[in-house]
Amino acid sequence: MNAQASFILKLVAIALLACVPLSGESFYIEIVGKVLVMAIFAMSLDLLVGFTGLVSFGHAAYFGIAAYAVAILSPQYEAASLWYVLPASIGLAALAAFVIGLFVLRTKGIYFIMVTLAFAQMAYFIFHDTPLGGGSDGMYLNNKPSAAIFGWEPFDLNNEVHMFYFILATMVLVYLFLARVLQSPFGRTLVGIKSNEHRMQSLGYFTFRYKLGAFTLAGGLGGLAGFLYAVLFGFVTPELLSWHESGNVLLMVILGGMGNLAGVIAGAFAFEMMREVFADITKYWQLLMGGVIVAVVLFLPGGLAGIPGRIKRAMQGGDAK
Amino acid sequence: MSEAKNKEVLLQADKLTRRFGGLVANQDISVTLERQMIHVLLGPNGAGKSTCINMLSGDLPPSEGKIHFMGKDITGLSAAQRSQVGIGRSYQRTNIFPQFSVLENVRLAAQSRRQEPWRIFSKAMEAKWALEKARACIDEAGLGKRVDWVSGVLSHGEQRQLEIAMVLATDAQVLLLDEPLAGMGSEESASMVEVLKRLRQTRGILLVEHDMDAVFAVADMITVMVNGQLLECGPPAQIKASVAVQQAYLGTEDSFHV
């Protein structure tokens, strides 16, 4: 796919998404909103998995920490300021990622996967087993944060349409942000580390610092997704940090195509839509889901992002090149 | 060659020893590398040449011994830190970023000299200094015609040249090259020898090599290793005439060609 076609396709996709609230159906607005939140979450993980070569199996921790942060930082009977809780919850998630990164980034391969999982489980049990976050029942966010700046309110997150556009705009910004970061010397270094970390070291790169930077950034962006999730649904539970969630977001990345931001957004859509559709058909929906994932891994190694290239090749006569 | 000039010692290794469990891979190896000199580490397979070069580059910490670079003790420095002070290396197995273009491989190497990870909004491709330096180093390594190629599709010899270009882009004063001629055809090999001679003019090169013809064509100094020990060190003529070296190789040159 050439750059122009790809750009037009993305604009069309954004325009279509922007039309969702016109349906007037709360159900659709909320579910697409959720998908967009998961797309942000998946992009944040893709920075690690697809671009730095770090397969984190504990990414839900940062999502959940930020989600809890909004709920805990918001006063019980009035709305907190968006401009305080948003940066605060992202900052806490990034801080957690920084501290955890100091430890986990000293390991590699399968050990890295296991240690990221272990830290995420620790975070899970902190919220599950201590009174900090209301235990296993979780807690409610009674009042959504207020966007008011000195009395002027540019938008109202209690309004489902406003909330939807807030999420959509955030997702587009995260996409543009990451696309830009990946073009920077920092981003190029991450891709080099993914390709051949040892070589990067012998070229004089202090790769640990770059990996820690990426891990912190991914944690912060994962936190941004968690923040939006908490505000969208108005409650948080420890399950947000569970390893199932870490696994789901990893599957979205694999389904969409590691190392391709637009593909990963599509992966989040496909994953959430399949979940809805299959759950309607049968209570054994997870079996169907598993089957689809296996099929994608076997027959579509590049994920959804690999489809345009395959179509193009098929149209050029199907010669295996 | 370099005898008449005032000698500048770049790299000095004193009595390096490396043990792997009970195995002594290197015992009391001392090597001195001067500027404008090609110093060849020679020896049969298993002699410990790669272990030695790995200790010099920082890929492997020595069990004992000291390494000095331009008078400073660098024994405790990591591979990345040694690269930053001016020691560059290439690997026995080609070690590049195969899916990147030739230019991007070398540009990344150049970028390593100005690491500013916090500048996440500047575009890497707009840093002219790194691009210009990368192109210059690609030319110097004799790969000018392949700048925009994907490096993974280059011929074996060209990939070795690419490795040299990457090391050059890091401003290395000392080049540690592990078998740069391995697996090359005679034509490629001859052009690489020319490249090495050109690079010698301003730097010091330590070379691990099997190809005897090439060794005697470029070496100013040869250190022969056998079984992890230093057998003899001297100019090529001395090594050629050495009885000890000949005995170690059972009197024939053939055993050099592994």
Interface residues (C-beta under 8 A of the other chain):
Chain A: R180 V181 Q183 S184 P185 F186 G187 R188 T189 G192 S195 N196 H198 R199 M200 Q201 S202 L203 G204 Y205 F206 T207 R209 Y210 G213
Chain B: S57 D59 S78 A79 A80 Q81 S83 Q84 G88 R89 Y91 N95 I96 F97 P98 Q99 F100 E104 L108 A109 Q111 S112 R113 Q115 E116 P117 W118 R119 I120 F121 S122 K123 A124 M125 A127 M166 T170
